[in-house]
Amino acid sequence: MPTLQLPTSSGASEAYALRGTSWPASRPSAPFNRVVFSAAHVVVDPLADADPSSGGVIDWDATLAYRRYLAELGLGIAEAMDTAQRGMGLGWADSLTLIRRTREALAGTDVPVFNGCGTDHLDLAEVNSLDDVVAAYQAQVDAIQSAGGRLILMASRALARVARTPDDYVGVYRRVLAGAQQPVILHWLGDMFDSALKGYWGTNDLDLARDAVLQVIEDNRDKVDGIKISLLDKDSEIDMRRRLPASVKMYTGDDFNYPELIAGDAQGHSHVLLGIFDAIAPAASHALGALAAGDSARFHEILAPTVPLSRRIFGAPTRFYKTGVVFLAYLNGHQSHMVMLAGHQAMRPLPYFVDVFKLADQAGLLRDPDLAAARMRQFLAVYGVGQ
C-alpha cells in the first residue's frame, strides 16, 4: 500500500501508510428494505472561462456519469438539492436542466429520482409578500412536473424572509401542495446548513416548529410522501417520526447519526435522503444490502467507520460540506480536478482535507489507493507540502 507524508496539526509531517480495504462498487443482489436517496453533487468544467461569482459551468458528461454510478449501486437520486450547491453556486436555470438531463440519463433504471423545488430564482430584495413566495414555488412546481419529475419541496429563503408566524408557513405550504400532481417530500433544512433559514416554520422553538410541520402534513396527507429533517439532532427526528401519520415516511437527513436512525427501533425507522451517501456510496450500498437481508450487525459494522468521516465532512461550518464530498469524488477518480461552483473548493482548510483523506481510507472508501495517494500528493503540492 502507498505511503505519503501528511502535515500534522503542529505543522510537522508524518508518514501515513494507506491501510483500508476498499469496498467494491457492485450492484445490490436484492432490493433494499428502505427507500434510499443520495443527494448528488455536480462536476464543474474547470477549463471554462467563467467568473466564479456567477457560479460556473457544469461538466454535464461527468455529472451524469456520477448519477449513473450511484444508480448502479441501487441508490436513488435526490436531484438539484443543496449537495449540488443549490443556492450556493447552482441557480434555478441550471437546476432545471440538471433535473431534465438526469431523468433522461436514468430512464429505464428502477431507482427513484426526486427533484429539489424551491424559490431560489427570486431576488430576495424584491420579495414583499407570501403571495410572491407561493407564485415562485408554483413556477418551479409546474416546470419540474412538466418535465415528468417528482418533487422535494425545499425550504425557502424568501419564505423565511417574509413569514412571521407558523400559520404563515402552514398557509403557504397548503397553497403550494395543492398543485402537486403526486405526493412530495418536504425538506426541513436547519440553519447550520443555511443561516438564512433560521427560525424556519415561524419560530426558533423546535417543538413549535415540529407542530407547524405536522399541521402541514395533517392538512395535506394525500400530497405528502414523506419529510426529510436535516437538523443533525437524532432525538428531534425520532420524536417527529413517532408522530407522523402511518402513510408518511421519515427520511433521515442526519449526517451525524444515520446508522441508528436507518436501523430504527421497535417503534419505527427512517428512510434515507442523505448527502453523505454521495461520498460513501459503495459502503452504503453494501450496508443496506445487509440490512435488507436481516443482518443488522453487519449493517452497523459496515457503516460505523463512515460516521467519523461524515462528522468531519459535515463539521462546522456545515454549509461547506460539499467541499469534502467533491474532494472524495476527486480522490476516487470520478472527476479529474477539485474545482467547484462559486470557487467552493477553497472553503475548507488543509487539515480538513488531510483528515478526510485518512478517514476515507480507514472506512474503505478510497477505491484505488494508488490513484488516491497520487492525487493527494498533487493536492498537497498546491499548499507547498512536498513529499
LOLOLO-113366 format. One record per residue (C-alpha): residue number from 1; x, y, z. Coordinates in steps of 0.1 Angstrom, whole numbers, m for minus. Example, Ala and Ser with C-alpha at 12.3 -4.5 7.8 and 13.67 -1.06 7.14 Angstrom:
BEGIN
<atom seq="1" xx="123" yy="m45" zz="78"/>
<atom seq="2" xx="137" yy="m11" zz="71"/>
END
This chain:
BEGIN
<atom seq="1" xx="0" yy="0" zz="0"/>
<atom seq="2" xx="13" yy="35" zz="m8"/>
<atom seq="3" xx="28" yy="58" zz="19"/>
<atom seq="4" xx="30" yy="96" zz="18"/>
<atom seq="5" xx="39" yy="124" zz="41"/>
<atom seq="6" xx="9" yy="143" zz="56"/>
<atom seq="7" xx="11" yy="175" zz="76"/>
<atom seq="8" xx="0" yy="174" zz="112"/>
<atom seq="9" xx="m18" yy="200" zz="133"/>
<atom seq="10" xx="15" yy="211" zz="148"/>
<atom seq="11" xx="29" yy="220" zz="114"/>
<atom seq="12" xx="52" yy="189" zz="112"/>
<atom seq="13" xx="47" yy="160" zz="89"/>
<atom seq="14" xx="42" yy="123" zz="94"/>
<atom seq="15" xx="44" yy="92" zz="73"/>
<atom seq="16" xx="10" yy="78" zz="66"/>
<atom seq="17" xx="5" yy="43" zz="50"/>
<atom seq="18" xx="m29" yy="36" zz="35"/>
<atom seq="19" xx="m45" yy="6" zz="52"/>
<atom seq="20" xx="m81" yy="4" zz="42"/>
<atom seq="21" xx="m97" yy="m24" zz="22"/>
<atom seq="22" xx="m118" yy="m8" zz="m5"/>
<atom seq="23" xx="m155" yy="m16" zz="m9"/>
<atom seq="24" xx="m163" yy="m28" zz="m44"/>
<atom seq="25" xx="m188" yy="m9" zz="m64"/>
<atom seq="26" xx="m213" yy="m36" zz="m71"/>
<atom seq="27" xx="m250" yy="m38" zz="m79"/>
<atom seq="28" xx="m272" yy="m49" zz="m50"/>
<atom seq="29" xx="m283" yy="m86" zz="m52"/>
<atom seq="30" xx="m317" yy="m78" zz="m38"/>
<atom seq="31" xx="m339" yy="m48" zz="m32"/>
<atom seq="32" xx="m333" yy="m26" zz="m1"/>
<atom seq="33" xx="m359" yy="m25" zz="26"/>
<atom seq="34" xx="m356" yy="12" zz="30"/>
<atom seq="35" xx="m364" yy="39" zz="4"/>
<atom seq="36" xx="m330" yy="54" zz="m4"/>
<atom seq="37" xx="m319" yy="87" zz="m20"/>
<atom seq="38" xx="m284" yy="100" zz="m23"/>
<atom seq="39" xx="m283" yy="138" zz="m29"/>
<atom seq="40" xx="m257" yy="141" zz="m56"/>
<atom seq="41" xx="m230" yy="168" zz="m63"/>
<atom seq="42" xx="m223" yy="184" zz="m97"/>
<atom seq="43" xx="m190" yy="184" zz="m115"/>
<atom seq="44" xx="m177" yy="217" zz="m129"/>
<atom seq="45" xx="m159" yy="223" zz="m162"/>
<atom seq="46" xx="m125" yy="235" zz="m148"/>
<atom seq="47" xx="m114" yy="250" zz="m182"/>
<atom seq="48" xx="m144" yy="272" zz="m187"/>
<atom seq="49" xx="m137" yy="310" zz="m187"/>
<atom seq="50" xx="m164" yy="318" zz="m161"/>
<atom seq="51" xx="m165" yy="342" zz="m132"/>
<atom seq="52" xx="m167" yy="321" zz="m101"/>
<atom seq="53" xx="m191" yy="347" zz="m86"/>
<atom seq="54" xx="m216" yy="337" zz="m113"/>
<atom seq="55" xx="m214" yy="300" zz="m103"/>
<atom seq="56" xx="m196" yy="283" zz="m131"/>
<atom seq="57" xx="m201" yy="259" zz="m160"/>
<atom seq="58" xx="m212" yy="223" zz="m154"/>
<atom seq="59" xx="m194" yy="194" zz="m170"/>
<atom seq="60" xx="m226" yy="175" zz="m180"/>
<atom seq="61" xx="m209" yy="143" zz="m190"/>
<atom seq="62" xx="m191" yy="138" zz="m157"/>
<atom seq="63" xx="m221" yy="150" zz="m137"/>
<atom seq="64" xx="m244" yy="125" zz="m153"/>
<atom seq="65" xx="m219" yy="97" zz="m152"/>
<atom seq="66" xx="m218" yy="101" zz="m114"/>
<atom seq="67" xx="m255" yy="97" zz="m112"/>
<atom seq="68" xx="m253" yy="65" zz="m132"/>
<atom seq="69" xx="m227" yy="53" zz="m108"/>
<atom seq="70" xx="m249" yy="59" zz="m78"/>
<atom seq="71" xx="m279" yy="43" zz="m96"/>
<atom seq="72" xx="m258" yy="12" zz="m103"/>
<atom seq="73" xx="m253" yy="9" zz="m66"/>
<atom seq="74" xx="m290" yy="9" zz="m61"/>
<atom seq="75" xx="m292" yy="44" zz="m47"/>
<atom seq="76" xx="m320" yy="68" zz="m58"/>
<atom seq="77" xx="m311" yy="103" zz="m66"/>
<atom seq="78" xx="m322" yy="135" zz="m48"/>
<atom seq="79" xx="m315" yy="159" zz="m76"/>
<atom seq="80" xx="m307" yy="196" zz="m76"/>
<atom seq="81" xx="m305" yy="198" zz="m38"/>
<atom seq="82" xx="m281" yy="215" zz="m15"/>
<atom seq="83" xx="m254" yy="188" zz="m22"/>
<atom seq="84" xx="m255" yy="201" zz="m58"/>
<atom seq="85" xx="m247" yy="235" zz="m44"/>
<atom seq="86" xx="m283" yy="247" zz="m49"/>
<atom seq="87" xx="m284" yy="283" zz="m38"/>
<atom seq="88" xx="m246" yy="283" zz="m33"/>
<atom seq="89" xx="m235" yy="283" zz="m70"/>
<atom seq="90" xx="m262" yy="263" zz="m87"/>
<atom seq="91" xx="m290" yy="285" zz="m99"/>
<atom seq="92" xx="m325" yy="276" zz="m110"/>
<atom seq="93" xx="m319" yy="276" zz="m147"/>
<atom seq="94" xx="m291" yy="250" zz="m144"/>
<atom seq="95" xx="m311" yy="231" zz="m118"/>
<atom seq="96" xx="m340" yy="226" zz="m142"/>
<atom seq="97" xx="m316" yy="215" zz="m169"/>
<atom seq="98" xx="m300" yy="191" zz="m144"/>
<atom seq="99" xx="m334" yy="177" zz="m135"/>
<atom seq="100" xx="m343" yy="171" zz="m171"/>
<atom seq="101" xx="m309" yy="155" zz="m181"/>
<atom seq="102" xx="m308" yy="133" zz="m150"/>
<atom seq="103" xx="m343" yy="120" zz="m159"/>
<atom seq="104" xx="m331" yy="112" zz="m194"/>
<atom seq="105" xx="m298" yy="96" zz="m182"/>
<atom seq="106" xx="m315" yy="73" zz="m157"/>
<atom seq="107" xx="m345" yy="64" zz="m180"/>
<atom seq="108" xx="m350" yy="26" zz="m178"/>
<atom seq="109" xx="m335" yy="22" zz="m143"/>
<atom seq="110" xx="m356" yy="13" zz="m114"/>
<atom seq="111" xx="m341" yy="38" zz="m89"/>
<atom seq="112" xx="m363" yy="66" zz="m77"/>
<atom seq="113" xx="m355" yy="102" zz="m86"/>
<atom seq="114" xx="m370" yy="132" zz="m68"/>
<atom seq="115" xx="m361" yy="168" zz="m75"/>
<atom seq="116" xx="m355" yy="199" zz="m55"/>
<atom seq="117" xx="m382" yy="225" zz="m59"/>
<atom seq="118" xx="m378" yy="260" zz="m43"/>
<atom seq="119" xx="m380" yy="297" zz="m48"/>
<atom seq="120" xx="m343" yy="304" zz="m55"/>
<atom seq="121" xx="m349" yy="322" zz="m87"/>
<atom seq="122" xx="m363" yy="351" zz="m67"/>
<atom seq="123" xx="m344" yy="382" zz="m59"/>
<atom seq="124" xx="m348" yy="384" zz="m21"/>
<atom seq="125" xx="m347" yy="422" zz="m22"/>
<atom seq="126" xx="m379" yy="421" zz="m43"/>
<atom seq="127" xx="m399" yy="397" zz="m22"/>
<atom seq="128" xx="m426" yy="416" zz="m4"/>
<atom seq="129" xx="m454" yy="391" zz="4"/>
<atom seq="130" xx="m464" yy="355" zz="9"/>
<atom seq="131" xx="m481" yy="356" zz="m25"/>
<atom seq="132" xx="m447" yy="363" zz="m41"/>
<atom seq="133" xx="m434" yy="331" zz="m24"/>
<atom seq="134" xx="m463" yy="310" zz="m34"/>
<atom seq="135" xx="m461" yy="322" zz="m71"/>
<atom seq="136" xx="m424" yy="313" zz="m71"/>
<atom seq="137" xx="m429" yy="279" zz="m57"/>
<atom seq="138" xx="m457" yy="273" zz="m82"/>
<atom seq="139" xx="m435" yy="283" zz="m111"/>
<atom seq="140" xx="m409" yy="256" zz="m102"/>
<atom seq="141" xx="m436" yy="230" zz="m93"/>
<atom seq="142" xx="m450" yy="235" zz="m128"/>
<atom seq="143" xx="m416" yy="234" zz="m146"/>
<atom seq="144" xx="m405" yy="202" zz="m128"/>
<atom seq="145" xx="m438" yy="184" zz="m132"/>
<atom seq="146" xx="m439" yy="194" zz="m169"/>
<atom seq="147" xx="m405" yy="176" zz="m172"/>
<atom seq="148" xx="m420" yy="145" zz="m156"/>
<atom seq="149" xx="m402" yy="149" zz="m123"/>
<atom seq="150" xx="m413" yy="142" zz="m87"/>
<atom seq="151" xx="m408" yy="169" zz="m61"/>
<atom seq="152" xx="m388" yy="176" zz="m30"/>
<atom seq="153" xx="m403" yy="208" zz="m16"/>
<atom seq="154" xx="m372" yy="226" zz="m3"/>
<atom seq="155" xx="m371" yy="252" zz="24"/>
<atom seq="156" xx="m373" yy="288" zz="10"/>
<atom seq="157" xx="m351" yy="317" zz="20"/>
<atom seq="158" xx="m378" yy="340" zz="6"/>
<atom seq="159" xx="m404" yy="325" zz="28"/>
<atom seq="160" xx="m382" yy="328" zz="59"/>
<atom seq="161" xx="m377" yy="365" zz="50"/>
<atom seq="162" xx="m414" yy="374" zz="48"/>
<atom seq="163" xx="m433" yy="349" zz="70"/>
<atom seq="164" xx="m439" yy="360" zz="106"/>
<atom seq="165" xx="m458" yy="331" zz="122"/>
<atom seq="166" xx="m462" yy="294" zz="119"/>
<atom seq="167" xx="m496" yy="300" zz="104"/>
<atom seq="168" xx="m480" yy="318" zz="75"/>
<atom seq="169" xx="m459" yy="287" zz="67"/>
<atom seq="170" xx="m489" yy="264" zz="70"/>
<atom seq="171" xx="m509" yy="286" zz="46"/>
<atom seq="172" xx="m481" yy="288" zz="20"/>
<atom seq="173" xx="m474" yy="251" zz="20"/>
<atom seq="174" xx="m511" yy="243" zz="18"/>
<atom seq="175" xx="m514" yy="265" zz="m14"/>
<atom seq="176" xx="m482" yy="251" zz="m30"/>
<atom seq="177" xx="m491" yy="215" zz="m22"/>
<atom seq="178" xx="m525" yy="220" zz="m39"/>
<atom seq="179" xx="m506" yy="220" zz="m72"/>
<atom seq="180" xx="m486" yy="188" zz="m66"/>
<atom seq="181" xx="m497" yy="160" zz="m90"/>
<atom seq="182" xx="m480" yy="133" zz="m69"/>
<atom seq="183" xx="m470" yy="131" zz="m32"/>
<atom seq="184" xx="m439" yy="152" zz="m24"/>
<atom seq="185" xx="m411" yy="150" zz="1"/>
<atom seq="186" xx="m409" yy="180" zz="24"/>
<atom seq="187" xx="m375" yy="192" zz="34"/>
<atom seq="188" xx="m368" yy="209" zz="68"/>
<atom seq="189" xx="m332" yy="222" zz="64"/>
<atom seq="190" xx="m317" yy="236" zz="96"/>
<atom seq="191" xx="m298" yy="268" zz="98"/>
<atom seq="192" xx="m265" yy="250" zz="103"/>
<atom seq="193" xx="m268" yy="243" zz="66"/>
<atom seq="194" xx="m282" yy="277" zz="56"/>
<atom seq="195" xx="m282" yy="306" zz="80"/>
<atom seq="196" xx="m309" yy="323" zz="60"/>
<atom seq="197" xx="m333" yy="296" zz="72"/>
<atom seq="198" xx="m330" yy="305" zz="109"/>
<atom seq="199" xx="m364" yy="304" zz="126"/>
<atom seq="200" xx="m380" yy="284" zz="98"/>
<atom seq="201" xx="m416" yy="275" zz="104"/>
<atom seq="202" xx="m420" yy="308" zz="122"/>
<atom seq="203" xx="m402" yy="301" zz="154"/>
<atom seq="204" xx="m369" yy="291" zz="170"/>
<atom seq="205" xx="m386" yy="267" zz="193"/>
<atom seq="206" xx="m381" yy="232" zz="178"/>
<atom seq="207" xx="m413" yy="218" zz="194"/>
<atom seq="208" xx="m434" yy="246" zz="180"/>
<atom seq="209" xx="m417" yy="243" zz="146"/>
<atom seq="210" xx="m424" yy="205" zz="147"/>
<atom seq="211" xx="m461" yy="212" zz="154"/>
<atom seq="212" xx="m463" yy="235" zz="124"/>
<atom seq="213" xx="m448" yy="208" zz="101"/>
<atom seq="214" xx="m472" yy="182" zz="115"/>
<atom seq="215" xx="m500" yy="206" zz="108"/>
<atom seq="216" xx="m489" yy="209" zz="72"/>
<atom seq="217" xx="m487" yy="172" zz="69"/>
<atom seq="218" xx="m521" yy="166" zz="86"/>
<atom seq="219" xx="m538" yy="191" zz="63"/>
<atom seq="220" xx="m522" yy="176" zz="32"/>
<atom seq="221" xx="m518" yy="139" zz="38"/>
<atom seq="222" xx="m526" yy="128" zz="3"/>
<atom seq="223" xx="m500" yy="152" zz="m10"/>
<atom seq="224" xx="m470" yy="142" zz="12"/>
<atom seq="225" xx="m449" yy="111" zz="6"/>
<atom seq="226" xx="m426" yy="120" zz="35"/>
<atom seq="227" xx="m404" yy="145" zz="52"/>
<atom seq="228" xx="m366" yy="149" zz="54"/>
<atom seq="229" xx="m353" yy="165" zz="85"/>
<atom seq="230" xx="m317" yy="180" zz="84"/>
<atom seq="231" xx="m312" yy="192" zz="119"/>
<atom seq="232" xx="m283" yy="169" zz="129"/>
<atom seq="233" xx="m304" yy="161" zz="160"/>
<atom seq="234" xx="m314" yy="125" zz="162"/>
<atom seq="235" xx="m338" yy="130" zz="192"/>
<atom seq="236" xx="m358" yy="156" zz="172"/>
<atom seq="237" xx="m360" yy="132" zz="143"/>
<atom seq="238" xx="m371" yy="102" zz="164"/>
<atom seq="239" xx="m397" yy="124" zz="182"/>
<atom seq="240" xx="m412" yy="136" zz="149"/>
<atom seq="241" xx="m410" yy="101" zz="133"/>
<atom seq="242" xx="m432" yy="87" zz="161"/>
<atom seq="243" xx="m458" yy="115" zz="155"/>
<atom seq="244" xx="m461" yy="111" zz="117"/>
<atom seq="245" xx="m492" yy="95" zz="102"/>
<atom seq="246" xx="m485" yy="59" zz="92"/>
<atom seq="247" xx="m487" yy="69" zz="55"/>
<atom seq="248" xx="m459" yy="94" zz="57"/>
<atom seq="249" xx="m423" yy="84" zz="57"/>
<atom seq="250" xx="m395" yy="99" zz="77"/>
<atom seq="251" xx="m363" yy="104" zz="56"/>
<atom seq="252" xx="m333" yy="109" zz="77"/>
<atom seq="253" xx="m311" yy="139" zz="68"/>
<atom seq="254" xx="m289" yy="134" zz="99"/>
<atom seq="255" xx="m254" yy="130" zz="85"/>
<atom seq="256" xx="m241" yy="125" zz="121"/>
<atom seq="257" xx="m263" yy="97" zz="133"/>
<atom seq="258" xx="m277" yy="80" zz="102"/>
<atom seq="259" xx="m269" yy="43" zz="110"/>
<atom seq="260" xx="m291" yy="41" zz="141"/>
<atom seq="261" xx="m318" yy="62" zz="125"/>
<atom seq="262" xx="m320" yy="40" zz="94"/>
<atom seq="263" xx="m318" yy="8" zz="115"/>
<atom seq="264" xx="m346" yy="22" zz="137"/>
<atom seq="265" xx="m362" yy="8" zz="168"/>
<atom seq="266" xx="m393" yy="m11" zz="179"/>
<atom seq="267" xx="m414" yy="19" zz="170"/>
<atom seq="268" xx="m402" yy="25" zz="135"/>
<atom seq="269" xx="m373" yy="35" zz="113"/>
<atom seq="270" xx="m361" yy="63" zz="90"/>
<atom seq="271" xx="m357" yy="60" zz="52"/>
<atom seq="272" xx="m328" yy="78" zz="36"/>
<atom seq="273" xx="m321" yy="111" zz="19"/>
<atom seq="274" xx="m285" yy="119" zz="27"/>
<atom seq="275" xx="m257" yy="140" zz="12"/>
<atom seq="276" xx="m231" yy="117" zz="28"/>
<atom seq="277" xx="m243" yy="88" zz="7"/>
<atom seq="278" xx="m227" yy="106" zz="m23"/>
<atom seq="279" xx="m194" yy="102" zz="m6"/>
<atom seq="280" xx="m198" yy="68" zz="9"/>
<atom seq="281" xx="m219" yy="52" zz="m18"/>
<atom seq="282" xx="m202" yy="17" zz="m20"/>
<atom seq="283" xx="m202" yy="12" zz="18"/>
<atom seq="284" xx="m238" yy="25" zz="20"/>
<atom seq="285" xx="m250" yy="0" zz="m7"/>
<atom seq="286" xx="m233" yy="m30" zz="10"/>
<atom seq="287" xx="m247" yy="m19" zz="44"/>
<atom seq="288" xx="m282" yy="m15" zz="31"/>
<atom seq="289" xx="m280" yy="m49" zz="14"/>
<atom seq="290" xx="m270" yy="m65" zz="47"/>
<atom seq="291" xx="m299" yy="m47" zz="65"/>
<atom seq="292" xx="m324" yy="m60" zz="39"/>
<atom seq="293" xx="m310" yy="m95" zz="44"/>
<atom seq="294" xx="m318" yy="m92" zz="81"/>
<atom seq="295" xx="m281" yy="m88" zz="92"/>
<atom seq="296" xx="m283" yy="m56" zz="113"/>
<atom seq="297" xx="m250" yy="m64" zz="130"/>
<atom seq="298" xx="m232" yy="m63" zz="96"/>
<atom seq="299" xx="m251" yy="m32" zz="86"/>
<atom seq="300" xx="m237" yy="m14" zz="117"/>
<atom seq="301" xx="m202" yy="m29" zz="112"/>
<atom seq="302" xx="m200" yy="m15" zz="77"/>
<atom seq="303" xx="m213" yy="20" zz="84"/>
<atom seq="304" xx="m196" yy="25" zz="118"/>
<atom seq="305" xx="m162" yy="37" zz="102"/>
<atom seq="306" xx="m181" yy="61" zz="79"/>
<atom seq="307" xx="m196" yy="81" zz="108"/>
<atom seq="308" xx="m163" yy="98" zz="119"/>
<atom seq="309" xx="m157" yy="106" zz="82"/>
<atom seq="310" xx="m192" yy="121" zz="78"/>
<atom seq="311" xx="m189" yy="141" zz="110"/>
<atom seq="312" xx="m157" yy="156" zz="97"/>
<atom seq="313" xx="m171" yy="163" zz="63"/>
<atom seq="314" xx="m202" yy="179" zz="78"/>
<atom seq="315" xx="m185" yy="197" zz="107"/>
<atom seq="316" xx="m190" yy="234" zz="112"/>
<atom seq="317" xx="m194" yy="254" zz="92"/>
<atom seq="318" xx="m217" yy="227" zz="79"/>
<atom seq="319" xx="m228" yy="245" zz="48"/>
<atom seq="320" xx="m194" yy="239" zz="32"/>
<atom seq="321" xx="m197" yy="201" zz="35"/>
<atom seq="322" xx="m199" yy="199" zz="m3"/>
<atom seq="323" xx="m162" yy="206" zz="m5"/>
<atom seq="324" xx="m155" yy="173" zz="13"/>
<atom seq="325" xx="m179" yy="154" zz="m9"/>
<atom seq="326" xx="m163" yy="167" zz="m41"/>
<atom seq="327" xx="m128" yy="161" zz="m27"/>
<atom seq="328" xx="m136" yy="124" zz="m23"/>
<atom seq="329" xx="m150" yy="122" zz="m58"/>
<atom seq="330" xx="m117" yy="137" zz="m70"/>
<atom seq="331" xx="m96" yy="113" zz="m50"/>
<atom seq="332" xx="m116" yy="84" zz="m63"/>
<atom seq="333" xx="m112" yy="93" zz="m100"/>
<atom seq="334" xx="m148" yy="103" zz="m107"/>
<atom seq="335" xx="m136" yy="137" zz="m118"/>
<atom seq="336" xx="m101" yy="150" zz="m128"/>
<atom seq="337" xx="m100" yy="181" zz="m106"/>
<atom seq="338" xx="m111" yy="198" zz="m74"/>
<atom seq="339" xx="m128" yy="229" zz="m90"/>
<atom seq="340" xx="m163" yy="236" zz="m77"/>
<atom seq="341" xx="m191" yy="261" zz="m84"/>
<atom seq="342" xx="m185" yy="295" zz="m70"/>
<atom seq="343" xx="m150" yy="286" zz="m60"/>
<atom seq="344" xx="m161" yy="264" zz="m31"/>
<atom seq="345" xx="m130" yy="242" zz="m34"/>
<atom seq="346" xx="m113" yy="269" zz="m12"/>
<atom seq="347" xx="m139" yy="268" zz="16"/>
<atom seq="348" xx="m120" yy="243" zz="38"/>
<atom seq="349" xx="m85" yy="244" zz="53"/>
<atom seq="350" xx="m58" yy="219" zz="46"/>
<atom seq="351" xx="m62" yy="200" zz="79"/>
<atom seq="352" xx="m98" yy="192" zz="69"/>
<atom seq="353" xx="m87" yy="176" zz="36"/>
<atom seq="354" xx="m59" yy="156" zz="54"/>
<atom seq="355" xx="m85" yy="143" zz="79"/>
<atom seq="356" xx="m110" yy="134" zz="52"/>
<atom seq="357" xx="m83" yy="115" zz="32"/>
<atom seq="358" xx="m73" yy="95" zz="63"/>
<atom seq="359" xx="m108" yy="88" zz="75"/>
<atom seq="360" xx="m119" yy="78" zz="40"/>
<atom seq="361" xx="m90" yy="53" zz="38"/>
<atom seq="362" xx="m99" yy="38" zz="71"/>
<atom seq="363" xx="m135" yy="34" zz="61"/>
<atom seq="364" xx="m125" yy="16" zz="28"/>
<atom seq="365" xx="m137" yy="44" zz="7"/>
<atom seq="366" xx="m106" yy="50" zz="m15"/>
<atom seq="367" xx="m114" yy="27" zz="m44"/>
<atom seq="368" xx="m79" yy="28" zz="m59"/>
<atom seq="369" xx="m53" yy="36" zz="m31"/>
<atom seq="370" xx="m25" yy="43" zz="m56"/>
<atom seq="371" xx="m46" yy="68" zz="m75"/>
<atom seq="372" xx="m59" yy="84" zz="m43"/>
<atom seq="373" xx="m23" yy="87" zz="m29"/>
<atom seq="374" xx="m11" yy="102" zz="m62"/>
<atom seq="375" xx="m39" yy="128" zz="m62"/>
<atom seq="376" xx="m33" yy="136" zz="m26"/>
<atom seq="377" xx="3" yy="143" zz="m33"/>
<atom seq="378" xx="m7" yy="166" zz="m62"/>
<atom seq="379" xx="m32" yy="183" zz="m39"/>
<atom seq="380" xx="m6" yy="188" zz="m11"/>
<atom seq="381" xx="18" yy="204" zz="m36"/>
<atom seq="382" xx="m6" yy="232" zz="m42"/>
<atom seq="383" xx="m2" yy="240" zz="m5"/>
<atom seq="384" xx="36" yy="238" zz="m7"/>
<atom seq="385" xx="38" yy="204" zz="10"/>
<atom seq="386" xx="65" yy="183" zz="m6"/>
<atom seq="387" xx="69" yy="145" zz="m5"/>
END
